[in-house]
C-alpha cells in the first residue's frame, strides 16, 4: 500500500536531507513542503497570482509550481559540478534553436525546417511534434537556473508568440487529426502542458485556454483512445494520458480532470480492467512473472515500460499529499515492478535491447539513455515510496549508475535538469549503498524471454511465437528489423565491451546476419514509408523455456520464417561459463541459400582483434577471404566458440572480418526520431555456418564462451564438458558433466526418448543431479497442455523434499513426475531426495 497513511519516513535520510535533489515525495510530508518553494520559475506566488481563487484553485496553483520543480529543479543547478556540461549543452542547443525561430507574418511554421502550412497534413503533424519539442526545450532553458537563457524576457516573449501561433494555426480544437495519432493525443498535450507550466505567468490566459482546449478535444478522457470510448488505453499510453490530463486540470482549474487523471491509473472507468496497479493475464501490462507487454505482442519494459514508470511516478509525486493523492491499495504491484520487471533487463546501467522494440533504431535513444531514464524514474518513485521499497530503489539506482562505466548517466541529454539533480544526488550520497549486479537466471513465460546474468557477462535471446512478435516496425522506424526475433542472441560484457549495441551497431550490422539467427538470402524490402506500426508474429506455438534453480536456463523455438520458406528447431542452453546453441531439421525451399550466423561482433574500424582459428593466430583484414573453422574460434578479448559433435550437423563454419557502413536514417527516418544521413562504419568479426541452398535437414552445434581466455577455449575443446544428447526435429538436449545438469527441449513428437528421458508432450526439461538430490523443472513453451508427465532413468526410493504446487511424484519405478501447467509457459519445479 502506498499512500499518506502507510508511507514510512526514510530511514537513510535521503528524501529529507539530500542537498541538490528534489523533494518529490508522494507521501504526507509533501503536503507541507509542496516540493519546495524556490523554483525560480514562477515570478509570482500562487497567492499573488490567484488572490480571488477558491481553496481548490489555490491548491491547483501549488501543483503547477510543483510540476515546474519536477521539470527544472528547486535550486541552482550551476552549483552542482556534475551538471556543468549539461547546462552548457542546454545553453548551446537553446541558442541555436532560438536563433532559427522565424516569427514573420505569413510564415508556414515557427522554424523554417518545420513548415506546417501548405504541405501534406501528415507531414505537418510530424513537424508539429518536433516544433512542440523545441518549444518545450527552450522553455526549460529559460526556466533553468545556470543556463545562458535563464529568465530572458525576450526568449519568453518569443515563446509566447510561438505558442500563440500554434494555438491559431496548428493545434486547434476541432481540427482534423491527420497522420500519427500520438502527436495529437499524447506528445502535443504533454509539451503544451509542460510549456504552460514553465511559462505560466507569461502566457496570456486566452492562449493557455485555447491550447488546453485543443488538448482536451483530441484526448478528452485518459481512459480511451481518441474522442470515443471503444478503445481502452493500456500501459504507457494510459500513464501518459493520465499525466497529461492532470496537467490540463491543474492549469485550467479543473479539479474534476485531476481526479479523472488519478482514477485512470486504476481504470475506475473500466472497472479496473486496465489498471496499472493490477497484474494482467493477457494483452498489455505487467504480468505476475515480471513480464511487461505493450502493443499486445511485444516485450517492452525497456521503452514503453520506462514511459509507464516515468508517468506513474510523476503523477504520484505531483498529486502526493494533495486531495487527489493516489491511494489505490494495490500500488505494491507497480512498486514491485522495479525489481520484478525492470531490474532483470539491466546490464551495466543499460536496458537490454531485447525489450526495447523499435526504439533500437533511434539514434538518440541508445540503451544507456533508457538506463538513465530508468534511474531517474526509480529515484522519483523512491522519493515517496514506503520502506522497504525506498531503500531498495535508492540502492538499485546507485548500483546501475556505478555499473555504467563508459557513459556518465547524469549527463545524458534526454534527462531534464531536475532528473539529473536526482541522479547526481544519489550518486554522491555516501549513505546509499549500491546494489551489486545480479548473478541469476530468470525466465519470463508471458513474454518468451529468459535473462542469464553471470556477473562478468549477461545474455538473452529473442524468440518469437504465435503470442510474441518477431519485431516491431512502422512510422518509418526499425525499417530493417526483420530478423530481430528469429533467435538473435545478445551477449553483454559490461567490463570489456559495454557499448557493443550502442556504438552504431544497428545502422551498420548486416540485418541478414544478426548473431544467433538462421535465415535465407531472400532479399527483403525496407519498412520505410509504412504508416502505423506492425508486429509480425511467428507461426508456431513453441517458444520459450525455463530457469533451473535460478542458475541454468533453457530457451527453444520451433522456427518458421516470415514466408514459410525456412524451418528448423533452435535451442539455447545457458550454463555457468557459456551458452550451448543447437539447430536441427533446418529445411528451406525456393532456391535460397540458408545460413546460421554464429557470431557477428562489432568493433571500431581497424580494431578487429586477433583471431585464433583452430588455435592458429591470425589478424584478418576486411575483404580477406573467409577461413574455415573446424574445431574452434577464439576472438581475443571477447569469446571462444567451440564446435560440438552432434547429429544432424553438416557444413563448415567460416570466419571473416567485414567492414560495414550504414546510416541511422536508413533504419529510422521517423518524423521525430529519424537519424542522420552521416555514414557510420564498423568492422565485424563474422562467423557463419552455411547450410546450402534449400537444405533438407541441416543443423549446427556450438558452445559460446563469453569473456573466455584462449586457454579456456582450448581446454573446453579438449575436455568436451558438454555432450549433445540429441539434436533432431524431435528433441534437442545436452548434458554438462561438471555440474550434473541435463537440459532439453522436446517438440512433441511421440516416442522420442532421450537417454531414457521421456515426456508426454512438448516441453522444456531441466534436471540437476547432485549427490542424493535431484531437482527437476518442466515448462511447456507451446502452452498447449494442461499437464505433462516426465519419466527419468533413475531408480530407487525417492521422497519429495520441496515442490511447487503443480509438481508431484507419481511413481519411482521408473521415476515418474507429473506437472500441472498454467497455460502461460511457467515452469514447475520439484526437489527429490533418495
Secondary structure, DSSP 8 states (H G I E B T S, - for coil): --STTT----SSSHHHH-SSS-----STHHHHHTT-S--SS-SS-HHHHTTT--HHHHHHHHHHHHHHHHHH-SS-GGG-GGGHHHHHHHHHHHHHHHHTB---TT-SSSBTTS--SSS-HHHHHHHHHHHHHHHHHHHHHHHSTTSTTTT-HHHHHHHHHHHHHIIIIIS-TT----S-HHIIIIIHHHHHHHHHHHTTTTS-HHHHHHHHHHHHHHTS-TTBSTTSSSSB--HHHHHHHHHHHHHHHHHTT-HHHHHHHHHHHHTTTTTTTT-TTS--SSSSEE-TTS-EEETTTEE-IIIIIHHHHHHHHHHHHHHTTSTT----TTHHHHHHHIIIIIGGGEETTEE-GGG-GGGGG-TT--HHHHHHHHHHHHHHHHTT--TTHHHHHHHHHHHHHHH--SS-GGG-TTS-HHHHHHHHHHHT-TTS--------EEEEGGGTEEEEE-SS-EEEE----SSSBS--EETTBSTT-TTTTTT-EEEEBTTTBTTTTTSSHHHHS-TT--TT-EEE-------TT--SEE--B-S-S-EEEEEETTTEEEEEEEEE-TTSSEEEEEEEEE-SS-EEEEEEEEEE-SS-EEEEEEEEEEE-TT----EEETTEEE---TT---EE-SSEEEETTTEEEEE---TT--S--EEEEEEEEE-HHHHB--TTT------EEEEEEEEEEEEEET-SSEEEEEEEEET--HHHHHHHHHH--EEEEEESSSEEEEEETTTTEEEEEE---SS--BTTBEESSSEEEEEEEETTEEEEEEE-TT---SEEEEEES--S--EEEEE-TTEEEEEETTEEEEEE--SS---EEEEEE-
